[in-house]
Amino acid sequence: MRGADCYNESLFTTVRLEDFVPANHPLRPIRTWVNDALSTMDAKFSAMYEADVKGGRPSIAPGKLMRAMLLQVLYSVRSERQLVEQIQYNLLFRWFVGLAIEDSVWNHSVFSKNRDRLIEHDAVTDLFNATVEMADRRGLLSGEHFSVDGTLIQAWAGHKSLRRKDGSDDGKPPEDWRGEPRSNDTHESTTDPESRLYRKSNVAPALPSFQGHVLTDNRHGLVVNVKASTADGTSEREVAAQMLADVAKPGKRVTVGADKAYDTKSFVKACRDLNVTPHVAQNTNRRGGSAIDERTTRHPGYEVSQRRRKRIEQCFGWGKVIGPIRQVMVRGLDKVDQVLTLTMAAYNLTRLRSLANLRPRCAQ
């Protein structure tokens, strides 16, 4: 018997969003872990809105905003406007964020209004730290062997926004810059003044950029520290030393693997002052030779660190192909740092999910 092609919407329904999500969906463990992390941040969320307790309508729950921001990273949603649109009709997104079918979705401008508040109270940093603590509790971190590296993050600014700091080209059209030498000393972006002209190599174009720095644990390649900085020739090593100071332990020696860019006497000395063994790749073509000698390279652990350090490229690749850090759509160093930290938190959660499938005891 042929069925009728008609549509009659029920006035009432008893179907739950939980019923639409498969039991083995990859978002299920991630949602559980995120909810556990957000539950420990309840006091911080209360402090965030303490100054605004003057009556009126309740604000959007910060936990829901942060789960929505994670969805934007995990599913490569290009804008917050599109994210809100997808939450409106995507039942999986509604379930992850914590909205019922009949709940209305907030306006996309809510993200912009709350971004500064989240930065001020380091909410995203706390979420990232929670992912590191989850990995540590499950025995997925060595705590002794690390790798460090940096990557270039293109700023949300173009060449036409670069103008002279002294204002001498105010009357000149912004597109008429060919043949004119420009540098960070003389020019500044009017769109994002905190970005800096930087290029990866002599054959690459100089673009307004920031730098992202990551410290990973060598056991499973999980990110344990992350930081964004302005782009210059020394920030990679300076920020790396700061991140190593956070993991260095008195009386216990740790190792750090790095590429040839870190083979400088100042960085090697900074590592040894922190009781960190620098397993950096030797740059024998550098003037004065390599800062690493056979006292370090003769040990088997040096070769192991050189193999494991290449895993750090996985988080950068994931963050630029899946995540939003190839070219960030925010302006200012603090906001870029927030996007980078959120991206690495999402990367850790996906790694934890994959490791949980391989090692079921790690899912507990």
N, C-alpha and C positions, 0 to 999 in steps of 0.2 A: 504494500500500500504506500502510495506516494505521500510524503509529508508536506504539510502546508508551508509555503515560504512567507512567513509572517513574523512580526516582532511585537511582542507584548511585554513591556517592562513591569515587573512586579512592584507593587507599592511598598512592600516590606520584604526584607531578605535576611537570612540567618547565616549567609556565607561569610567566613572570616578570611582576611588577607593571608593568614597563615596557611590556609588550604591551597592557595594558588602557588606557593613556593615549594618546589620539590625538596624532599628530605635530604638529598645529596647535593643541593645547590652550593657552589663554592662560597657564596656570600653568607651562608648560615654560620660557620665558625667565626668568620670575621665579625659579624654582627654581635655574636656573643662576647668576643674579646673586647670589642669597642665599648659595649655596654658596661662591661666590668671595669674598664678604664675610666669611663665617664662617671661611674658611680662613686669613684674615689675623689672626683673633682667637684663634688657637690658644694663643699664649703667655698671653693674658689668661685664657682658660678654665683653663689649668693653674694660674695664680696664684689663681684663685677657690677651688680645692679643695686648695690646698697645705697649709692648716692642718688639713685633715681626713685627711691621709695617715697613718692608724693601722691599716690593715688593714680587714677586713670586705668587704662586697659593694660592687662599683662603683656609683657613682651614675648617674642618668640623664644621658646626654650633654647638655650645655647647648645644643649646636647643635640637637638634636632638639626641645628645649623651646622654643627661640626660633622654629623653623620652625612648631611647633604654635601658638604665640602669634600668629604672622602669619596663619595659617589662620583663627583665631578672628576677626581683624579683617576679613580679605578676604571671608569668607563669613557675616558677621553672626551668629556663634554666640553665643547670649546668656549662656552660662555655661561654666566650665571643666569642670563635670561633664558637660554635654551634649557638649562638645568631645571628651572622652575616649571617650564613648559612640560618637560618629561615627567617630573614628579606628579603633575596634574593627571596624566593619563596612564603612566606606567605603574602597574600594581606592585611590581618588584621594588621599585624605588620608594613607593609609599610605605611598603612593609619595612624596608631597611631604615628609612628616616624615622618611622614611628607615627605615621598619619593614618587614620582610619579612612575608609572609602568616602564617607560623607564629609570629612574635614576639608576645609578650603586651604589652598596653598598661599603662602605669603608672597608679597611682591619681590621681584629680583633686587630691588634697591636695599632690602634688608641686609644683604651680605655686605654692601659697601658701608652701611651705617654701623655695622657691628664689627667690621674688620679691625678698626683701631682699638676697640675695647678688648678684643681677643689678643691683640699684640701687647697692649699695656699690661695684661695680666698673665702673659705667657701661657695661654691655654693650649695652643697647638704644641708648644714645647713640652708641656706636661703629658700630652697625649703621645708624643714621640717617646718620651722617657718611659711611659707605661709599656710601650711595645718592647723596649729594651729589657725592662724588668720581667716581662712575660718570658722572653727568650732565656734570660738568666735562670729563672725558676725552673725551666724545663731542661736545663743542662745543655743548651745549644750554644753557649758562649765559652770560649777558652779563658778569656780574661787575661791572657798573657801574650798573644801573638796578634798583631794588628797590621793593617795596610792603610795608607793615606794617599789621597790624590785630590786634584781639583779639576773643575770643568768650567767652560765658558758658558755663560747664560746671556743670551741676547736681550737687551733691554727693550721696553715698549717705547722706542723712540727711533726716529730716522735721521738720515744725514742732513736733511733740510732743517732740522731743529737746532743744529749746531751754529751758534753765533759767537762773535767775539765778546770776551768778557768786558772789554772797555767800551763796548757799544759803538765802535767806529763803523760798523756795517749795518746800522739800524735802517738806513735808507736803501739798502741793497736788497734785491729780490732774494728770497731764501734758496731758490733753485739755482742761482748763479754763483756757484762756488768752485767750478772746475778750474784747475790750474793754480788754485790758492792753497798754500800749505796750511794744514791745521794740526793742532796738537792739544793735549789736555792742559798745557800751560796757558794757551792763548784763547781756547774756545771752550764752550760749555753748552750742553743741550738745554734748551728752554723747556722742553717737554719733561725731561727727567734729569735735573741738574746733578744728581748723585751718580749717574752712569758715567763711564769713562770710555774713551776710544781705546780699543784693544784688538789685537789680531793674534791668531794662533801661530802663524808662521809668516815668513817673508813673502810668501806667494798668496796669502789670504788677505782679504780686505779688512781694514780697521773699522769696527762697528761699535756703536754705543753698547756697552756690556757691563755685566757684573761677573763675579766669580763665585762658584759654589764649591765648598770643601766638605769632604766626607771622610770619616774614619770608620773602617769596617773591621769586624772580628774575622780572623782567618779560618775559623772552624767551619762556618757555614755561610760566610759572606754577608752576615747581617750588619746593618748600619748601627753604630753605637754612638756616634756624634756627628753633628752636621752644623754648618755655619756658612752664611753668605757674606761676601765682602766686596768692596770696590775693586775694580780690575786694575792691577798694576803688576810689575815684574817681580815683586817680593812677597806679595800677600800669601801666595801658596805656602811658602815655608814658614812665615810668621804665624799664620792661623794653624798650621799643622802642629807647631810647637805648643800653641795654646791648648789644642785638643788633646795632645799627648800628656800635658800636665794634669788633665782631668782623670786620665786612666793610670798614670804612673803611681806605683805603690812603694812606699819606703820599705827597704829590705827585700824587695822582690823585683827581679829584673824582668822587663818585658821587651819584646822586639817589635819593630815596625818596618814593613816593606814599602818601598817607594820607587818611582822611576828616576831617570837620570836628572830630571829637573831639580831634585832634592840633594844631589851630590855636590854640596857646598860645605866649606869648612864651618861656616856659621851654624848651619842646620845640624850638622853632625855633632858639633860641640854642644848645641842646645839639647840634643837628645841625650848625650852622655851625662850632661849635668842633671838631667831628670832621671838618671838610672835606666835609660831606654837604649837598647842596642839598635843602632841604625842599619838595617839590612837594605840599603838603597843600592840601586843599580849603578855600577861604575861608569863614569863619563871620562874616559881616558883622553878624549879630544879637548877637554877643557884646559884653558891656560893654567899651568901649575899642576896639572894632573888630577887624578881622583882623590877625594878626601877619605876614601875607604881603602884600606890595604889588606894584606893577607891575614892579618890578625883577626879580621872579621870574615873574609870570604872563604877561609879554609874550613870553617865549621859546616857540617851538613845542614844545620838550620838555616844558613844563608840561602842555600839553593832552594830549600822548601819555601822560604818566604818569597823568593823571586817568582816561584810558580804560583803561589796562592795570591800574590798581590794583584794579579791580572783579573781576579774575580771582581775587583772593585768597579771595573768598567760595566759590569752587569747592571748595577744600580743606576749609573749614569745613562746607559742605553734605555733601560726601562723608563726612567724619568723623562727622557726626551721623546721616546716613541709613544708610550702609553700616557705618561704624565705630561704636565704643562711647562717643563722647565727648558725646553729648547728656546722658546722666546716667551718670557712671562708677560701676562696681560695686566700687570700692576706696575706702579711707579713708586720709587723710593726704596732704599736699602732694607728698611724694616719689613716692608710688605713682600719684597723678594725673598727675604730670609724666612718669612712665614710660609710662603708657597713652597720653598725648597724643603723646609722641615716637614710640612704636611705630606709632600710627595714621598719623602723617605720613610715617613710613618706608614703610608699606604704600601710602600715596597716591602717593609718589614712584615706587615700583616699578610701579604701574599706569599712571602717566603715561609712564614710560620704555618700557613695553610698547607703549602706544598710539603714541608717537613713533617707536618702532622699526618699526612697521607702515607708517608714513607715510614714514620715511626709513630704508631698510634698512641704510645704512652706520652708523647709530647703534646698531644691534643688535650690532655687533662688539665 
